[in-house]
Amino acid sequence: MARNVERRAALADAGLRVLAATGARGLTHRAVDAEAGVPVGTASNYFRSRDALLGALGERIMERFAPDEHRLAELGAREPSLELVTDYVRYIVERTTAQPELTRALIELRLEAVRRPGLARVLGDTLRRGYRDDVAFHVAAGLPGGAFEVALLRYAVDGLLLDLLGTSIDAGFDPDEVVSALVSRLLAPAG
Amino acid sequence: MARNVERRAALADAGLRVLAATGARGLTHRAVDAEAGVPVGTASNYFRSRDALLGALGERIMERFAPDEHRLAELGAREPSLELVTDYVRYIVERTTAQPELTRALIELRLEAVRRPGLARVLGDTLRRGYRDDVAFHVAAGLPGGAFEVALLRYAVDGLLLDLLGTSIDAGFDPDEVVSALVSRLLAPAG
């Protein structure tokens, strides 16, 4: 069982490399088998359709963005405040920009899903769960704001990541300064 | 000359349809010729490389997002205020979501440009010019905030558009309410 989980993750990681190199439309089970160095048919055993394969890549991206437990414990030990939210969001930007090809792949999957209802279903589940978990964490930690503020921040950070990891509008401001302003302004009315 | 401008626009529009159907990687000069119903070689005459072609699509998207002059004059006649900025941004969201395939194409081009320095150059020029024009317009109109606030709004609206036009986090809030909150909160400190 543990072996299957590992194998599945290794196949998904190979799929993410194919996705980065060729885009969503170049991704096939056979290309994943080749990239992972496994017999033809292996990826099909784990992911029964192209949408299931693409959806699994979305889930794997979220897994690979998971925070380090030690860093999270340090942050969790602090008093809730706008500064603490700023540091949480900076840590999100740090993790996502450290794996730029994963962040770009997630945006590409969100766009590709418009043409693929099967992918939209799997990826929609992943994104909805991620948002609900963020809201639950935010509220449980006593941080300022609620579901609405978490959504506003999410939109703003997604747009910032697109600017940092794709062609930029080159506004010329420091990302740390931008994150700090986004958090303090979007959450202040609730603080 | 006018004829050349029209032909160039018609070719770019054909290119945008190919891009929507097949993605950036499926876009070739030959596919554009076929889609536009012109002799093979026509697109190559107007756009000398693949990057030039992709870059021209970015410019054409911005042209097609241009506001209606009548609507703009109505907005321009009002006193500058946060409410007026909200209505400007709602009009941006209205225009971009009315042509969802163009908005998605622009995001895809921004990501694709990471692998194509030639495209990054052309598209970067277009996006930088767009941002500078937005700032100049904002300041000349006496609207609250400056270059920094225009950048914050731009990030937040780009992220909102990704959520509206791709797989959503399904936060369940009304986009009009979201835009109103983004404007009043991001610009209020400057207002």
HADDOCK unambig.tbl for C-alpha pairs under 7 A between the chains (distance, minus, plus):
assign (segid A and resid 104 and name CA) (segid B and resid 111 and name CA) 6.60 0.50 0.50
assign (segid A and resid 110 and name CA) (segid B and resid 166 and name CA) 4.87 0.50 0.50
assign (segid A and resid 110 and name CA) (segid B and resid 167 and name CA) 4.71 0.50 0.50
assign (segid A and resid 111 and name CA) (segid B and resid 104 and name CA) 6.59 0.50 0.50
assign (segid A and resid 111 and name CA) (segid B and resid 166 and name CA) 4.69 0.50 0.50
assign (segid A and resid 111 and name CA) (segid B and resid 167 and name CA) 6.84 0.50 0.50
assign (segid A and resid 113 and name CA) (segid B and resid 166 and name CA) 6.86 0.50 0.50
assign (segid A and resid 113 and name CA) (segid B and resid 167 and name CA) 6.47 0.50 0.50
assign (segid A and resid 114 and name CA) (segid B and resid 166 and name CA) 6.10 0.50 0.50
assign (segid A and resid 120 and name CA) (segid B and resid 167 and name CA) 6.22 0.50 0.50
assign (segid A and resid 124 and name CA) (segid B and resid 167 and name CA) 5.88 0.50 0.50
assign (segid A and resid 124 and name CA) (segid B and resid 168 and name CA) 6.49 0.50 0.50
assign (segid A and resid 124 and name CA) (segid B and resid 169 and name CA) 6.91 0.50 0.50
assign (segid A and resid 127 and name CA) (segid B and resid 169 and name CA) 5.05 0.50 0.50
assign (segid A and resid 128 and name CA) (segid B and resid 169 and name CA) 4.74 0.50 0.50
assign (segid A and resid 128 and name CA) (segid B and resid 170 and name CA) 6.03 0.50 0.50
assign (segid A and resid 131 and name CA) (segid B and resid 169 and name CA) 6.12 0.50 0.50
assign (segid A and resid 151 and name CA) (segid B and resid 171 and name CA) 6.41 0.50 0.50
assign (segid A and resid 155 and name CA) (segid B and resid 156 and name CA) 5.38 0.50 0.50
assign (segid A and resid 155 and name CA) (segid B and resid 159 and name CA) 4.24 0.50 0.50
assign (segid A and resid 155 and name CA) (segid B and resid 160 and name CA) 5.07 0.50 0.50
assign (segid A and resid 156 and name CA) (segid B and resid 155 and name CA) 5.39 0.50 0.50
assign (segid A and resid 156 and name CA) (segid B and resid 156 and name CA) 3.64 0.50 0.50
assign (segid A and resid 156 and name CA) (segid B and resid 159 and name CA) 5.63 0.50 0.50
assign (segid A and resid 158 and name CA) (segid B and resid 159 and name CA) 4.88 0.50 0.50
assign (segid A and resid 159 and name CA) (segid B and resid 155 and name CA) 4.24 0.50 0.50
assign (segid A and resid 159 and name CA) (segid B and resid 156 and name CA) 5.62 0.50 0.50
assign (segid A and resid 159 and name CA) (segid B and resid 158 and name CA) 4.87 0.50 0.50
assign (segid A and resid 159 and name CA) (segid B and resid 159 and name CA) 4.00 0.50 0.50
assign (segid A and resid 160 and name CA) (segid B and resid 155 and name CA) 5.06 0.50 0.50
assign (segid A and resid 166 and name CA) (segid B and resid 110 and name CA) 4.88 0.50 0.50
assign (segid A and resid 166 and name CA) (segid B and resid 111 and name CA) 4.69 0.50 0.50
assign (segid A and resid 166 and name CA) (segid B and resid 113 and name CA) 6.85 0.50 0.50
assign (segid A and resid 166 and name CA) (segid B and resid 114 and name CA) 6.09 0.50 0.50
assign (segid A and resid 167 and name CA) (segid B and resid 110 and name CA) 4.71 0.50 0.50
assign (segid A and resid 167 and name CA) (segid B and resid 111 and name CA) 6.83 0.50 0.50
assign (segid A and resid 167 and name CA) (segid B and resid 113 and name CA) 6.46 0.50 0.50
assign (segid A and resid 167 and name CA) (segid B and resid 120 and name CA) 6.22 0.50 0.50
assign (segid A and resid 167 and name CA) (segid B and resid 124 and name CA) 5.89 0.50 0.50
assign (segid A and resid 168 and name CA) (segid B and resid 124 and name CA) 6.50 0.50 0.50
assign (segid A and resid 169 and name CA) (segid B and resid 124 and name CA) 6.92 0.50 0.50
assign (segid A and resid 169 and name CA) (segid B and resid 127 and name CA) 5.05 0.50 0.50
assign (segid A and resid 169 and name CA) (segid B and resid 128 and name CA) 4.73 0.50 0.50
assign (segid A and resid 169 and name CA) (segid B and resid 131 and name CA) 6.12 0.50 0.50
assign (segid A and resid 170 and name CA) (segid B and resid 128 and name CA) 6.02 0.50 0.50
assign (segid A and resid 171 and name CA) (segid B and resid 151 and name CA) 6.39 0.50 0.50
assign (segid A and resid 185 and name CA) (segid B and resid 185 and name CA) 5.50 0.50 0.50
assign (segid A and resid 185 and name CA) (segid B and resid 186 and name CA) 5.56 0.50 0.50
assign (segid A and resid 186 and name CA) (segid B and resid 185 and name CA) 5.57 0.50 0.50
assign (segid A and resid 186 and name CA) (segid B and resid 186 and name CA) 6.50 0.50 0.50
